[in-house]
Amino acid sequence: QLQLVESGGGLVQPGGSLRLSCAASGFTLNNYHIGWFRQAPGKEREGVSCISSLGGRGNYANSVKGRFTISRDNAKNTVYLQMNSLKPEDTAVYYCAALPSFQAMCIMTDGPYRYWGQGTQVTVSS
């Protein structure tokens, strides 16, 4: 069974950090773009970051650029999202998703992504 599982969410104060993990089971992430998306209450899901199956620095939404870093460890079949300098507006449920692709550039629109995790809650509050 193909599955993505997110972990690492929680409650953090503004300015704090969290590292989200996206672990795959039933398939290897090597051949997939991985995207991180988030959805806040009452808002549409938005793309946060993505990393190509070929690796690289990844792409970021303007709202998180310079604060979030995406990385992948193919040996552990896991993708990470390091989130620093967190703000209350980062509060949301964060999802990872996988898209089979060998293109160099990943995308941050959610429609094409095939496999999704169940989400992990991130709450930034004092």
C-alpha positions as CSV (number, residue, x, y, z in Angstrom):
1,Q,0.0,0.0,0.0
2,L,1.4,3.4,-1.0
3,Q,1.4,5.8,1.9
4,L,2.9,9.1,2.9
5,V,3.0,9.9,6.6
6,E,3.8,13.4,7.9
7,S,5.1,14.0,11.4
8,G,6.8,16.8,13.4
9,G,3.9,19.2,13.8
10,G,3.0,20.8,17.0
11,L,2.6,24.0,19.0
12,V,5.4,26.5,18.8
13,Q,5.8,30.2,19.8
14,P,6.3,32.9,17.2
15,G,9.9,32.9,16.1
16,G,10.4,29.2,16.9
17,S,11.2,26.3,14.6
18,L,9.8,23.0,13.6
19,R,11.0,20.3,11.3
20,L,8.3,18.3,9.4
21,S,9.0,14.9,8.0
22,C,7.3,13.1,5.1
23,A,8.0,9.4,5.1
24,A,7.0,7.1,2.3
25,S,6.0,3.5,2.6
26,G,5.2,1.1,-0.2
27,F,7.2,3.0,-2.8
28,T,10.4,4.9,-3.1
29,L,10.5,8.7,-3.3
30,N,13.4,8.8,-5.7
31,N,11.2,9.1,-8.8
32,Y,8.8,11.6,-7.3
33,H,8.6,15.4,-6.9
34,I,7.5,16.1,-3.3
35,G,5.4,19.0,-2.4
36,W,4.4,20.5,0.9
37,F,1.1,22.2,1.1
38,R,-0.9,23.8,3.9
39,Q,-4.5,24.6,4.6
40,A,-5.6,27.1,7.3
41,P,-9.1,27.2,8.6
42,G,-11.4,28.9,6.1
43,K,-8.7,29.1,3.5
44,E,-7.8,27.2,0.4
45,R,-4.9,24.8,0.3
46,E,-1.7,26.5,-0.8
47,G,1.6,25.3,-2.0
48,V,4.5,26.0,0.4
49,S,7.5,24.3,-1.1
50,C,8.5,21.5,-3.5
51,I,11.6,19.6,-4.4
52,S,12.3,17.8,-7.7
53,S,12.9,14.1,-8.0
54,L,16.4,15.2,-9.1
55,G,17.0,17.1,-5.9
56,G,18.2,20.7,-5.8
57,R,17.3,23.6,-3.7
58,G,13.5,23.4,-4.2
59,N,10.9,26.1,-4.8
60,Y,9.2,28.2,-2.2
61,A,6.1,30.3,-1.8
62,N,7.0,34.0,-1.3
63,S,5.5,33.9,2.1
64,V,8.0,31.3,3.4
65,K,11.1,32.1,1.3
66,G,14.1,32.5,3.5
67,R,12.5,30.9,6.5
68,F,11.7,27.4,5.2
69,T,14.0,24.8,3.7
70,I,13.0,21.6,2.0
71,S,15.4,18.7,1.7
72,R,15.2,15.0,0.8
73,D,17.0,12.0,2.1
74,N,16.4,9.2,-0.5
75,A,18.3,6.7,1.6
76,K,15.7,7.2,4.4
77,N,12.8,7.6,1.9
78,T,11.9,10.9,3.6
79,V,11.5,14.5,2.7
80,Y,11.9,17.3,5.3
81,L,10.6,20.8,5.7
82,Q,12.6,22.8,8.2
83,M,10.6,25.8,9.3
84,N,12.3,28.7,11.1
85,S,11.1,32.1,12.3
86,L,7.6,30.8,12.4
87,K,4.8,33.3,12.4
88,P,1.1,33.0,13.5
89,E,0.1,33.1,9.9
90,D,2.0,29.8,9.3
91,T,-0.6,28.0,11.4
92,A,-2.2,25.4,9.3
93,V,-2.5,21.7,8.6
94,Y,0.6,20.7,6.5
95,Y,0.4,18.0,3.9
96,C,3.1,16.4,1.8
97,A,2.3,14.9,-1.6
98,A,4.1,13.0,-4.3
99,L,4.1,13.4,-8.0
100,P,5.9,10.9,-10.3
101,S,8.2,13.0,-12.5
102,F,11.7,13.2,-13.9
103,Q,11.5,16.8,-14.8
104,A,14.1,19.2,-13.2
105,M,11.5,21.7,-12.0
106,C,8.8,20.7,-9.4
107,I,5.5,22.4,-9.2
108,M,3.5,23.9,-6.3
109,T,0.0,23.4,-7.7
110,D,-1.7,20.6,-5.9
111,G,-3.8,19.2,-8.7
112,P,-1.3,16.9,-10.4
113,Y,0.0,15.4,-7.1
114,R,-1.0,11.8,-6.9
115,Y,-0.3,10.6,-3.3
116,W,-1.1,12.6,-0.2
117,G,-0.4,12.2,3.5
118,Q,-3.0,12.7,6.2
119,G,-1.5,16.0,7.4
120,T,0.1,17.3,10.5
121,Q,-1.1,20.3,12.5
122,V,1.3,23.3,13.0
123,T,0.1,26.0,15.4
124,V,2.2,29.1,16.0
125,S,0.9,31.0,19.0
126,S,2.2,32.6,22.2
